Amino acid sequence: MSMDMKEKSVPAGYFKQHCLSIMDEVAATHQPVVVSKRGKPTVKIVPIAGDDEIERHVLARLRSGEGGMLVSEKELLQPTSLFAGWKDE
């Protein structure tokens, strides 16, 4: 039984017996697993994304037009010393 197409659901007793293999499965497939107790969803085991994966995801969204910057490129690349009140000498 699953909550939606992407989430596998297992009872707590099964999770307790197969914890390490479920963790390996989540890490390998990047698909979350919901653990239920007495038929009620209790916790969700989710994969942790590494820095490289997060960077690829963010860049892919920016390239596809799904995301964008809240400031102009010029403002983003402006030296922070201007905001700190430092003067060039």
KOLMI-538892 format. One line per field, with one value per residue: residue number from 1; residue in one letter; x, y, z of N, C-alpha, C in turn. Coordinates in nm, 3 decimals, padded with zeros to 5 digits, always signed. Each point is the difference from the previous one (the first is absolute). Example, Ala and Ser with C-alpha at 12.3 -4.5 7.8 and 13.67 -1.06 7.14 Angstrom:
2
pos = (1_2)
code = (A_S)
n.u = (+01.319_-00.035)
n.v = (-00.569_+00.105)
n.w = (+00.780_-00.072)
ca.u = (-00.089_+00.082)
ca.v = (+00.119_+00.119)
ca.w = (+00.000_+00.006)
c.u = (+00.090_-00.077)
c.v = (+00.120_+00.109)
c.w = (+00.000_+00.073)
END
This chain:
89
pos = (1_2_3_4_5_6_7_8_9_10_11_12_13_14_15_16_17_18_19_20_21_22_23_24_25_26_27_28_29_30_31_32_33_34_35_36_37_38_39_40_41_42_43_44_45_46_47_48_49_50_51_52_53_54_55_56_57_58_59_60_61_62_63_64_65_66_67_68_69_70_71_72_73_74_75_76_77_78_79_80_81_82_83_84_85_86_87_88_89)
code = (M_S_M_D_M_K_E_K_S_V_P_A_G_Y_F_K_Q_H_C_L_S_I_M_D_E_V_A_A_T_H_Q_P_V_V_V_S_K_R_G_K_P_T_V_K_I_V_P_I_A_G_D_D_E_I_E_R_H_V_L_A_R_L_R_S_G_E_G_G_M_L_V_S_E_K_E_L_L_Q_P_T_S_L_F_A_G_W_K_D_E)
n.u = (+00.085_-00.029_+00.059_+00.100_+00.009_+00.050_-00.095_+00.098_-00.089_+00.059_-00.048_-00.014_-00.074_-00.044_-00.022_-00.047_-00.057_-00.036_+00.022_+00.109_-00.074_-00.095_+00.091_+00.055_-00.123_-00.028_+00.119_-00.025_-00.128_+00.040_-00.064_-00.082_+00.009_-00.131_+00.022_-00.085_-00.074_-00.044_+00.058_+00.059_+00.017_+00.123_+00.087_+00.086_+00.053_+00.083_+00.040_+00.127_-00.023_+00.101_+00.107_+00.065_-00.080_+00.012_+00.130_+00.004_-00.074_+00.069_+00.115_-00.049_-00.046_+00.116_+00.065_-00.089_+00.038_+00.011_+00.124_+00.031_+00.075_+00.007_+00.128_+00.042_+00.054_-00.015_-00.119_-00.023_+00.064_-00.074_+00.119_+00.012_+00.122_-00.074_-00.054_+00.127_+00.003_+00.063_+00.116_+00.007_+00.119)
n.v = (-00.118_+00.098_+00.113_-00.007_+00.030_+00.107_-00.019_-00.079_-00.084_-00.003_-00.110_+00.055_-00.109_+00.015_+00.130_-00.036_-00.098_+00.096_+00.064_-00.074_-00.104_+00.045_+00.028_-00.118_-00.050_+00.072_-00.032_-00.123_-00.004_+00.065_-00.111_+00.088_-00.039_-00.021_+00.023_-00.102_+00.052_-00.124_-00.008_+00.077_+00.075_-00.037_-00.060_+00.083_-00.104_+00.105_+00.001_+00.007_+00.117_-00.040_+00.072_-00.099_-00.087_+00.070_+00.015_-00.128_-00.026_+00.082_-00.041_-00.122_+00.036_+00.058_-00.103_-00.070_+00.104_-00.110_+00.039_+00.090_+00.103_+00.038_+00.000_+00.113_-00.047_+00.125_+00.003_-00.118_+00.045_+00.094_+00.060_-00.088_+00.040_+00.016_-00.117_-00.038_+00.088_-00.103_+00.063_+00.005_-00.048)
n.w = (+00.000_-00.085_+00.043_-00.085_-00.129_+00.062_+00.088_+00.036_+00.048_+00.120_+00.061_+00.119_+00.022_-00.124_+00.024_+00.118_-00.067_-00.085_+00.111_+00.012_-00.038_+00.081_+00.094_-00.029_+00.003_+00.108_+00.049_-00.042_+00.040_+00.108_+00.036_+00.057_+00.125_+00.004_+00.129_+00.009_+00.096_+00.015_-00.119_+00.090_-00.110_+00.036_-00.079_-00.057_-00.062_-00.003_-00.126_+00.033_-00.057_-00.074_+00.030_-00.061_+00.062_+00.111_-00.023_-00.040_+00.108_+00.076_-00.054_+00.011_+00.119_+00.026_-00.055_+00.069_+00.074_+00.076_+00.007_+00.088_-00.030_+00.126_-00.036_-00.054_-00.112_-00.043_+00.058_-00.055_-00.108_+00.054_+00.016_+00.096_-00.035_-00.110_+00.036_+00.019_-00.099_-00.054_+00.006_-00.133_+00.023)
ca.u = (-00.085_+00.081_-00.074_-00.013_+00.082_+00.141_+00.032_-00.025_-00.040_+00.023_-00.035_+00.114_+00.064_+00.081_+00.112_+00.091_+00.075_+00.072_+00.041_+00.119_-00.024_-00.090_+00.085_+00.079_-00.092_-00.031_+00.120_+00.026_-00.108_-00.042_-00.145_-00.030_-00.078_-00.081_-00.014_-00.128_-00.017_-00.143_-00.068_+00.005_+00.134_+00.064_+00.125_+00.040_+00.143_+00.030_+00.144_+00.067_+00.069_+00.133_+00.020_+00.006_-00.135_-00.077_+00.048_-00.052_-00.145_-00.022_+00.040_-00.097_-00.122_+00.029_+00.012_-00.131_-00.089_-00.088_+00.045_+00.063_+00.064_-00.083_+00.073_+00.069_+00.134_+00.092_-00.013_+00.049_+00.146_+00.057_+00.082_-00.070_+00.064_-00.082_-00.107_+00.060_+00.050_+00.145_+00.043_+00.121_+00.115)
ca.v = (+00.118_+00.121_+00.124_+00.044_-00.080_+00.010_-00.036_-00.134_+00.002_-00.126_+00.005_+00.021_-00.128_-00.036_+00.094_-00.037_-00.119_+00.020_+00.141_+00.030_-00.021_+00.108_+00.118_-00.016_+00.016_+00.143_+00.067_-00.039_+00.037_+00.137_-00.001_-00.007_-00.111_+00.040_-00.106_+00.018_-00.068_-00.030_+00.043_+00.145_+00.048_+00.061_+00.068_-00.019_-00.013_+00.068_+00.007_+00.128_+00.039_+00.055_+00.134_-00.006_-00.025_+00.123_+00.097_-00.040_+00.024_+00.145_+00.047_-00.051_+00.081_+00.133_-00.013_-00.031_+00.114_-00.022_+00.083_+00.123_+00.078_+00.109_+00.124_-00.002_-00.060_+00.106_+00.016_-00.123_-00.006_+00.121_-00.030_+00.021_+00.109_+00.121_-00.003_+00.006_+00.135_+00.003_+00.082_-00.046_+00.091)
ca.w = (+00.000_-00.003_+00.010_-00.138_-00.090_+00.029_+00.136_+00.048_+00.140_+00.070_+00.141_+00.090_+00.029_-00.116_-00.002_+00.108_-00.041_-00.126_+00.002_-00.078_-00.143_-00.044_-00.013_-00.123_-00.112_-00.011_-00.049_-00.139_-00.091_+00.030_+00.021_+00.143_+00.054_+00.114_+00.099_+00.069_+00.128_+00.013_-00.121_-00.016_-00.037_+00.116_-00.040_-00.140_-00.021_-00.127_-00.030_+00.017_-00.123_+00.019_-00.054_-00.146_-00.049_+00.022_-00.099_-00.131_+00.000_-00.007_-00.133_-00.098_+00.011_-00.055_-00.145_-00.059_+00.017_+00.115_+00.112_-00.041_+00.106_+00.051_-00.026_-00.129_+00.002_+00.040_+00.145_+00.063_-00.010_+00.058_+00.117_+00.127_+00.074_-00.016_+00.100_+00.133_+00.019_-00.016_-00.113_-00.067_+00.021)
c.u = (+00.090_-00.088_-00.019_+00.098_+00.148_+00.037_-00.042_-00.036_+00.022_-00.046_+00.125_+00.073_+00.091_+00.124_+00.104_+00.088_+00.091_+00.057_+00.118_-00.022_-00.095_+00.079_+00.085_-00.087_-00.033_+00.119_+00.024_-00.105_-00.043_-00.152_-00.029_-00.082_-00.073_-00.014_-00.128_-00.002_-00.150_-00.081_+00.003_+00.143_+00.061_+00.125_+00.027_+00.153_+00.030_+00.150_+00.053_+00.077_+00.137_+00.011_+00.002_-00.139_-00.088_+00.040_-00.053_-00.149_-00.029_+00.035_-00.097_-00.129_+00.022_+00.006_-00.134_-00.098_-00.096_+00.036_+00.061_+00.060_-00.093_+00.066_+00.066_+00.138_+00.102_-00.003_+00.056_+00.152_+00.070_+00.083_-00.075_+00.062_-00.080_-00.111_+00.054_+00.055_+00.152_+00.034_+00.127_+00.109_+00.108)
c.v = (+00.124_+00.123_+00.064_-00.080_-00.002_-00.050_-00.141_+00.012_-00.138_+00.015_+00.008_-00.130_-00.045_+00.091_-00.038_-00.118_+00.025_+00.142_+00.029_-00.019_+00.107_+00.129_-00.006_+00.023_+00.148_+00.077_-00.029_+00.052_+00.145_+00.011_-00.013_-00.123_+00.051_-00.120_+00.028_-00.082_-00.014_+00.056_+00.150_+00.043_+00.078_+00.079_-00.029_-00.005_+00.058_+00.003_+00.140_+00.030_+00.057_+00.137_+00.001_-00.018_+00.125_+00.104_-00.033_+00.031_+00.150_+00.053_-00.047_+00.082_+00.140_-00.005_-00.024_+00.116_-00.015_+00.090_+00.127_+00.072_+00.113_+00.135_-00.011_-00.063_+00.103_+00.018_-00.122_-00.002_+00.123_-00.036_+00.033_+00.113_+00.130_+00.005_+00.015_+00.139_+00.009_+00.085_-00.060_+00.101_-00.025)
c.w = (+00.000_-00.001_-00.137_-00.083_+00.038_+00.139_+00.036_+00.149_+00.061_+00.145_+00.088_+00.032_-00.112_-00.007_+00.105_-00.041_-00.121_-00.013_-00.094_-00.150_-00.055_-00.017_-00.127_-00.124_-00.023_-00.056_-00.148_-00.097_+00.012_+00.014_+00.149_+00.036_+00.125_+00.093_+00.078_+00.129_+00.023_-00.117_-00.026_-00.038_+00.115_-00.035_-00.147_-00.004_-00.138_-00.024_+00.026_-00.127_+00.036_-00.065_-00.153_-00.059_+00.013_-00.105_-00.139_-00.012_-00.014_-00.138_-00.108_+00.004_-00.057_-00.152_-00.068_+00.011_+00.117_+00.118_-00.053_+00.118_+00.040_-00.020_-00.136_+00.015_+00.048_+00.152_+00.074_+00.005_+00.056_+00.124_+00.131_+00.080_-00.013_+00.105_+00.142_+00.030_-00.010_-00.123_-00.060_+00.022_-00.099)
END
